Amino acid sequence: MSLSNDIAKMLLEMLENNGTTEIQRNEFAQSVGCVPSQINYVISSRFTPEQGYIVESRRGGGGYIKITRVKLDRPSLIMHTVNHIGDTLDYATCHAYAVNLLHNGAIDQKTAKLLLAATGEKSLRTLPPAVKDRIRASIFKQMLITIEGKDD
């Protein structure tokens, strides 16, 4: 297993108890036996809002990094996602949002496939590159709003 996977696993274990953890980056890096930038890399690539996490940091001598797993009910998670999407959305981020919604039970497998099909490169291939991510964001948000509006 790679060092990044080991670090991510440790952080996930720390999140198990109450869905939040605080670490001091330098001390954590020392205990793992890596450079602090490796900790930054793992956090910035594996603990993103798209993946259902909020990361806060404070710099300085007593600085820390706080990671919180977002636990929301279905309607709140969908609206949190809609509100977090900006004016543009690339496909990789779109995919991460869909996977997070699926894993958290906000959408089912069929809905995830439809979201990704509607916002995928094949569906948007005729659009000029300059507008593709704007259209993708609009479609994704509108589909989520429509999904949330239906009764289960």
C-alpha positions as CSV (number, residue, x, y, z in Angstrom):
1,M,0.0,0.0,0.0
2,S,1.2,3.5,-0.8
3,L,2.0,6.1,1.9
4,S,-0.9,8.3,0.7
5,N,-3.3,5.3,1.2
6,D,-1.8,4.7,4.6
7,I,-2.3,8.4,5.6
8,A,-5.9,8.4,4.2
9,K,-6.7,5.2,6.1
10,M,-5.3,6.7,9.4
11,L,-7.4,9.9,8.9
12,L,-10.5,7.8,8.1
13,E,-10.0,5.8,11.3
14,M,-9.7,9.0,13.2
15,L,-13.0,10.2,11.8
16,E,-14.8,7.0,12.8
17,N,-15.7,8.1,16.3
18,N,-17.6,11.3,15.8
19,G,-17.1,12.3,12.2
20,T,-14.5,14.9,13.0
21,T,-10.8,15.0,13.8
22,E,-8.1,17.6,14.4
23,I,-4.5,17.1,13.6
24,Q,-1.4,19.2,13.8
25,R,0.1,18.7,10.4
26,N,3.8,18.7,11.4
27,E,3.3,16.4,14.4
28,F,1.2,14.0,12.3
29,A,3.7,14.0,9.5
30,Q,6.5,13.2,12.0
31,S,4.5,10.3,13.4
32,V,3.8,8.9,10.0
33,G,7.4,9.5,8.8
34,C,6.7,11.8,5.9
35,V,7.0,15.5,5.0
36,P,4.1,17.8,5.9
37,S,3.3,18.5,2.2
38,Q,2.4,14.8,1.9
39,I,-0.3,15.3,4.5
40,N,-1.6,18.4,2.6
41,Y,-1.7,16.3,-0.6
42,V,-3.7,13.5,0.9
43,I,-6.2,15.9,2.5
44,S,-6.6,18.1,-0.6
45,S,-7.1,15.1,-2.9
46,R,-9.2,12.7,-0.7
47,F,-11.1,14.9,1.8
48,T,-12.8,17.3,-0.5
49,P,-16.3,18.9,-0.3
50,E,-17.2,16.8,-3.4
51,Q,-16.4,13.7,-1.4
52,G,-18.4,14.9,1.6
53,Y,-15.8,16.6,3.9
54,I,-15.2,20.0,5.2
55,V,-11.6,20.9,5.9
56,E,-10.6,23.9,8.1
57,S,-7.1,25.0,8.9
58,R,-5.3,27.4,11.1
59,R,-1.7,28.4,10.5
60,G,0.9,29.3,13.0
61,G,2.6,27.6,15.9
62,G,-0.5,26.1,17.4
63,G,-2.0,25.5,13.9
64,Y,-4.2,22.6,13.1
65,I,-6.2,20.9,10.4
66,K,-9.8,19.9,11.2
67,I,-11.6,17.4,9.0
68,T,-15.3,16.9,9.3
69,R,-17.4,14.3,7.5
70,V,-20.6,16.0,6.4
71,K,-23.6,14.0,7.6
72,L,-26.8,15.4,6.2
73,D,-30.2,14.0,5.5
74,R,-31.1,13.4,1.9
75,P,-32.7,16.7,1.1
76,S,-30.0,18.7,2.9
77,L,-27.2,16.8,1.1
78,I,-28.7,17.4,-2.3
79,M,-29.2,21.1,-1.6
80,H,-25.8,21.4,-0.1
81,T,-24.4,19.9,-3.3
82,V,-26.4,22.2,-5.5
83,N,-25.3,25.2,-3.4
84,H,-21.7,24.2,-3.5
85,I,-21.5,23.9,-7.3
86,G,-20.4,27.1,-8.9
87,D,-21.0,28.4,-12.4
88,T,-18.8,25.8,-13.9
89,L,-18.3,22.0,-13.3
90,D,-15.8,19.8,-14.9
91,Y,-16.6,16.1,-15.4
92,A,-14.2,14.7,-12.8
93,T,-15.8,16.9,-10.1
94,C,-19.3,16.1,-11.4
95,H,-18.4,12.4,-11.1
96,A,-17.1,12.9,-7.5
97,Y,-20.4,14.7,-6.5
98,A,-22.5,11.8,-8.0
99,V,-20.4,9.2,-6.2
100,N,-20.7,11.0,-2.9
101,L,-24.5,11.4,-3.3
102,L,-24.7,7.7,-4.2
103,H,-22.5,6.5,-1.3
104,N,-24.5,8.6,1.2
105,G,-27.8,7.3,0.0
106,A,-29.1,10.6,-1.5
107,I,-29.5,9.0,-4.9
108,D,-29.7,5.5,-6.2
109,Q,-27.5,3.8,-8.8
110,K,-29.9,4.4,-11.7
111,T,-30.1,8.1,-10.9
112,A,-26.3,8.4,-10.6
113,K,-26.0,6.8,-14.1
114,L,-28.5,9.2,-15.5
115,L,-26.8,12.3,-13.9
116,L,-23.4,11.2,-15.3
117,A,-24.9,10.3,-18.7
118,A,-26.6,13.7,-19.0
119,T,-23.4,15.6,-18.0
120,G,-20.8,13.4,-19.7
121,E,-18.5,14.3,-22.5
122,K,-20.6,12.3,-25.1
123,S,-23.7,14.3,-24.3
124,L,-21.9,17.7,-24.4
125,R,-19.5,16.9,-27.3
126,T,-21.1,19.3,-29.7
127,L,-20.7,22.3,-27.4
128,P,-17.7,24.6,-27.7
129,P,-15.2,23.9,-25.0
130,A,-15.6,27.4,-23.6
131,V,-19.2,26.7,-22.5
132,K,-19.1,23.0,-21.8
133,D,-18.4,23.2,-18.1
134,R,-21.0,26.0,-17.6
135,I,-23.7,23.9,-19.3
136,R,-22.6,20.8,-17.3
137,A,-23.0,22.8,-14.0
138,S,-26.4,24.0,-15.0
139,I,-27.7,20.6,-16.1
140,F,-26.3,18.9,-13.0
141,K,-27.8,21.4,-10.6
142,Q,-31.2,21.4,-12.4
143,M,-31.3,17.6,-12.3
144,L,-30.6,17.6,-8.6
145,I,-33.2,20.2,-7.9
146,T,-35.7,18.1,-9.9
147,I,-34.7,14.9,-8.0
148,E,-35.1,16.6,-4.7
149,G,-38.6,17.9,-5.7
150,K,-40.0,14.4,-6.2
151,D,-41.6,12.3,-3.6
152,D,-39.9,9.0,-2.8
